Amino acid sequence: MALFVYVIESPSALDLLDGRTEGRALCEAMSVSGIPYFYSLVTNKETLKIALADRLDTASHNFGSAVPVLHFSMHGNEHGVALTSGDFITWAELEFLLNDVNQKCNSTGMLLCMSTCHGIHAQRMAVADLTRRPFWALVGNSFSTQWSDSAVAYIAFYHQYFKGIGINDCVTAMKFASGDQNFYFTYGEDARRALCTETTN
């Protein structure tokens, strides 16, 4: 199955002032590695919606039948992610925005990579609406992480993933390359079952 990485970045105002753009650094590395990608800089809810609709459609058209790997580079916590404007997007809100994207991935579902602090908590999207199919798999950090560690980790991840290496081994490579042992992945259906069990106990 053909893939491309769709990077959505929303740095804080101070990140922009200091030139910290992890998503752009990642794109440079992917360019060197020959990994197809498309980049969108979003600053508020309106531009996030555009990035997940018209711009993603344009990217998908450019790459033919390739399926997007969604990569979010922004600040976050256990409850969601923050945009440049200060807008905060809860996991439930993000799941709603991603529903159309997931539907376009047909039966495969999408791989979602959260380059944010506490990004693995995006697994809560798997139970935001039980009538909808969750993401295929999620990669993220369970705690706070440095931009430098996250950038190195995801460069290692994509470099290996696009060579056809299994996702579990790719996440192991992330930990080794970054020195941060808090990167994890979960399959969407596993996250749904675990969270549903947790809420009923």
N, C-alpha and C positions, 0 to 999 in steps of 0.2 A: 504494500500500500504506500503510495506516494504521500509525503508529508511536507509541510513548511511551517516555520515558526512565526506566529503572529505576536509581535511584542507590543504591549500596551504599557506605556510608562507615564507616571504622574508624580514627578518629584515634588518635594516641598519647595517653597519659595527660597529657603536658604540653600537647599541642594542646587537649585538653578544658579543662585548667586555664586556659589563656590564651584560650579561646574561638575557636580556629582550626578552623572547620568548613567547609572548601571546598565540600563537597557541599551543605550547607544554603544557602550563598551562591549556588551554582549554581541551586538550586531556586527561590530568590527571583527570580533573573533570568529563569528559564523561566516563572515565574508571570506576570511582567510581559509576556513575549513571547507568552503564550498557548500555550505548549508543554506538552502533557500529561506528567506525571511522577508517580513514586511513590518515596518515600524510605524507606530502611531503615538504621538505625544498628546495626552489629554490633560485638561486642567480643571474640568468641572463635570457635573452630571450630564450636561448637554453634549459635550464633546465625547464623553465616554459612550453615550448612546450612539452617536454617529460612528465612532470607531468600531462598535460592535454590530453595526448595520451596514451602511453604505460603503465605508472604507474596507470592511472585512469582505463584503461582496466583491469589491474591486480587486482585492488581493487574491481571493479565491479564483476569480476570472483569470487573473494573470498567471496563476499556477495550474490552470486546467482542473483536473480531477483530484488534485492533492487536497488532503484533509489538514486543517489548521491545528497546530499545537498552540494553545493559548498561553502566553507568558505574561504575567502581570508583575510589573516592577513599580512598587509604590510602598508607602508606609502602611502598617496595619497592626492590629491587635487581635485578641481572641474573638472579637465581635464583628470584625469587618476590616475595610480598608479606607484610607483617607486619600483625597485628591488634592492637587495643588491649591485649589480655591479654599480648602478647609471643609468642603463637602465630605460627609462620611457615608459610606455605602455599607450597609449591613450584609451579612452573608445571604440572608433571605432576599434582599433587594438584588444582589448580584446574581443569585440563582435565577430570578425572574428575567433579568436582562440577558442571561446566557441561554435561556430556554430555546429561543429561535435558532441560535448557533448550534445547539446540541441536536435539534431536529434535523438540521441540514447535514449532520454527520451520519445520518441514516442509522444502521444497526451497530456501527462501530462505537459510537460515542466519542467524546473528545478527551484528549490528555490535557490536563490543566496544571500549569506550573506557577506556583505563587512565590515570587521573589519578594517576600514581605516578612516582617517579623510575625511570628505565630501563624504563618501561612497554612500549616497543616490543619488549622481549625476551619478552613474552608470546607472541610468534610461535612460540616453542618448543613451545607447546601443539599446534601443527599437526602435530607429529611425535611427540607423547607416546604416541599409540596410532594406528597407521596404519589400523586397521580402522574408525575412526570419522571422521566428517566434521569438518573443522576449522570454526572461525568463518568467516563470510562475509568480514568485513574487520575490521582492527584499527587503532586510532589510539593513538599513545603517543609518549612522549619517549625519545630514545636515551641521554640522560644524566640527571644530577640536575637538578631544576627547582624553582623557588620556588613555594610555594602560590599566591602572588599571580599569578605568570605563568600557572600552570596554570588557575586560576579564570578569568582573562580570556580565555585561549586557548579553553577549552571553552564559555564563554558565546558567543564569536564563532562557534565551530564549530556549535553547535546552532541559533543564531539563523539562520544561513545554510542549514544542512542541512534544517531544517524549512520552508524556503522552496522546496525542491526543487533547490537548487544542488548540483552534483556534488561528490563527496567530495574529490577532488583540490583543487578550488578552495576548499573549506571548510578544508582543512588549510593552504593558503596563507594564508587569512584568519587562522588561528590564529597563524601565525608573525608576521604583520604586527601583529596586535593586541597580542600579548604581548612582542614584541621578542626572542623565543626561537626561533632557527632550527632547533631540534633536534626539532620535532614532525614525525612521519612517519605514513604509513599503509601497510598492505600488505593485499592480498587473501589469504585463507586458503590457497587453492590455490597461489598464487605463493610464499608462505612455505614451504609443504610441499615444493614442488619444489626451492626454493633450499637448504633445510636438508638435504634428502635428498642432493642433489648434493654439498653441503659435507662430509657425513659419509662419502661413498663415495670422495672424492678424497684 
